[in-house]
Amino acid sequence: MAPSPTNSPQRVAHGDWQTPADLSSSVLKLVARQAQTARFASVLEPTCGEGSLLAAAASTFPEAKLLGFELDAAHAAVAQQRLGRRARVVQADFFSVDWEKELSSLPSPLLLVGNPPWVTTATLGVVATRNSPPKRSRGGMTGLEAKTGRSNFDISEWMLERLLEATIASGKNFYMAMLCKAAVARRLLETAHQRRWKLNGSIYTIDAKRHFAASVEAVLLLLSTSETEVDVIPVFPDLEVTQPRSQFGFSGGTLVPNLTGTRESAELEGRSELEWRSGIKHDCASIVELERTPQGLRNNKGELLQLEPNLLFPFMKGADFLRRPTKERWLLVPQQRIGEDTRPLEFMVPQTWAYLNHHRSVFAARKSSIYRKQPDFAIFGVGPYSFAEFKVGISALAKRLHFEMIEPRQGKPVVLDDTCYFLPCDSADQARAFTSALNSAEAKHFFDSRIFWDAKRPITKRILSTLSLEKLLGAHWPAITYLHSKAI
Ligand SMILES: C[S@@+](CC[C@H](N)C(=O)[O-])C[C@H]1O[C@@H](n2cnc3c(N)ncnc32)[C@H](O)[C@@H]1O
């Protein structure tokens, strides 16, 4: 969530959106129904705010001992006053609590409830505030960053994984009910699967717009101790419904939204024989993304340019797959492969070199660490495949499946940006055959069963790569043998 006058930087950094009382009460009613118990010996909330969920727990489970932690002193005081002697509310930073010690003193069965802050490390950067796990000395990476290789992650994912880890290690019988982003719940389920945690799981969709005025897919994630590893996860459309709408499950170690469809289309599973590529990453749109106008080439700053044609390529962004642009887009591509020395450009294309140098500060201001210690004007996601004449492309941002054949324009290959994925192809025939096969009903069923359409980037290289092109093409065009003809 971005800061606004009502969203102070601290409110954003703390993900400080308190759970409304009616939602807290529905959550606890559901827990009592699902857990089939009227008794929990203790209830723990790791970021309890003003105590809305703990208050609902107090009335649903009158015998339980209540324990809450909260960073904000004023919220912690409100919660303590609201709950009285029934509860112990501690003002503390989640990241400095000794969870193993706290858990060891709680009687079981134990209920963990909560609504941990919905904030990402990227947003923390924007509001210039810290609320994250302690930095590790090596490389300055946080625990989750080091583990996942991701530079942006949800604070709540880290918190919930940490809490689950400690609770499982305690050996206590527990039940966990957490309000969180749908994406966080999915990643936690994948972690649980990878770590072979013995858990039951279910998911209930929440109307985040209604309850929190937030435009994000949100859920209530229920997890509880089980004899077996986490496997099939029923998904319910809301908190009141008792019949699941669908079932999540696992295929090849990853979570899939439609287990039945995944099983039905399993015959196409394999490793894609050709590598799906991502488009070019540059983080310098104002300088390298150009438009051909009747007056000539123009950059996003409105400057008219005189450049040699060598490094200019027709260009498509992910959004262009969804809606045809009115502009004729071109991209200035300073490198043909990652790490290529750019100094020879001074002599090969002096006008382009002068233009790049004139805007050197814009390149230098790029935040991502990938550009450090690289040649001047470096880009990423570039290689011989970027310049394949024919391609089959798809937007990573699309909310439906549609693959498109991409042909050269004005005698030059079209290059894509990093919001697209593509297969580089040897020929027009090959691109046509792949496009048609990938748009077939069989391929659509395969991908639809595996794609979470509510994700920010629903289409990922990982999902695309799980379909065997050979199996797909084999079913339709048995005579085609060019799959192995040339590795691009
Ligand atoms: C989404 S609100 C939910 C509050 C409360 N759990 C509820 O359901 O009403 C997130 C809460 O987490 C607290 N919080 C944020 N970062 C925290 C941290 N590092 N340690 C403890 N609490 C934190 C915020 O102050 C805020 O009260």
The ligand as an SDF file (V2000), in Angstrom:
LIG
                    3D

 27 29  0  0  0  0  0  0  0  0999 V2000
   -2.7520   -5.6530    9.9910 C   0  0  0  0  0  0  0  0  0  0  0  0
   -2.5040   -5.0110   11.6150 S   0  0  0  0  0  0  0  0  0  0  0  0
   -3.4020   -6.1760   12.5280 C   0  0  0  0  0  0  0  0  0  0  0  0
   -3.5650   -5.8600   13.9250 C   0  0  0  0  0  0  0  0  0  0  0  0
   -4.3130   -6.9190   14.7220 C   0  0  0  0  0  0  0  0  0  0  0  0
   -3.6170   -8.1680   14.6170 N   0  0  0  0  0  0  0  0  0  0  0  0
   -5.7150   -7.0830   14.2290 C   0  0  0  0  0  0  0  0  0  0  0  0
   -5.9980   -8.1310   13.6560 O   0  0  0  0  0  0  0  0  0  0  0  0
   -6.5110   -6.1660   14.3860 O   0  0  0  0  0  0  0  0  0  0  0  0
   -0.7950   -5.4200   11.8760 C   0  0  0  0  0  0  0  0  0  0  0  0
   -0.2950   -5.0940   13.2560 C   0  0  0  0  0  0  0  0  0  0  0  0
    1.0530   -5.5380   13.3370 O   0  0  0  0  0  0  0  0  0  0  0  0
    1.7900   -4.6290   14.1320 C   0  0  0  0  0  0  0  0  0  0  0  0
    3.2060   -4.7990   13.7890 N   0  0  0  0  0  0  0  0  0  0  0  0
    3.8350   -4.3830   12.6630 C   0  0  0  0  0  0  0  0  0  0  0  0
    5.1410   -4.7280   12.6880 N   0  0  0  0  0  0  0  0  0  0  0  0
    5.3310   -5.3970   13.8420 C   0  0  0  0  0  0  0  0  0  0  0  0
    6.4720   -5.9990   14.4500 C   0  0  0  0  0  0  0  0  0  0  0  0
    7.6520   -5.9530   13.8510 N   0  0  0  0  0  0  0  0  0  0  0  0
    6.3200   -6.5900   15.6360 N   0  0  0  0  0  0  0  0  0  0  0  0
    5.1080   -6.6180   16.2700 C   0  0  0  0  0  0  0  0  0  0  0  0
    3.9950   -6.0570   15.7550 N   0  0  0  0  0  0  0  0  0  0  0  0
    4.1020   -5.4500   14.5660 C   0  0  0  0  0  0  0  0  0  0  0  0
    1.2130   -3.2770   13.7110 C   0  0  0  0  0  0  0  0  0  0  0  0
    1.4850   -2.2700   14.6660 O   0  0  0  0  0  0  0  0  0  0  0  0
   -0.2790   -3.6290   13.6030 C   0  0  0  0  0  0  0  0  0  0  0  0
   -0.9510   -3.4130   14.8170 O   0  0  0  0  0  0  0  0  0  0  0  0
  1  2  1  0
  2  3  1  0
  2 10  1  0
  3  4  1  0
  4  5  1  0
  5  6  1  0
  5  7  1  0
  7  8  2  0
  7  9  1  0
 10 11  1  0
 11 12  1  0
 11 26  1  0
 12 13  1  0
 13 14  1  0
 13 24  1  0
 14 15  1  0
 14 23  1  0
 15 16  2  0
 16 17  1  0
 17 18  1  0
 17 23  2  0
 18 19  1  0
 18 20  2  0
 20 21  1  0
 21 22  2  0
 22 23  1  0
 24 25  1  0
 24 26  1  0
 26 27  1  0
M  CHG  2   2   1   9  -1
M  END
$$$$
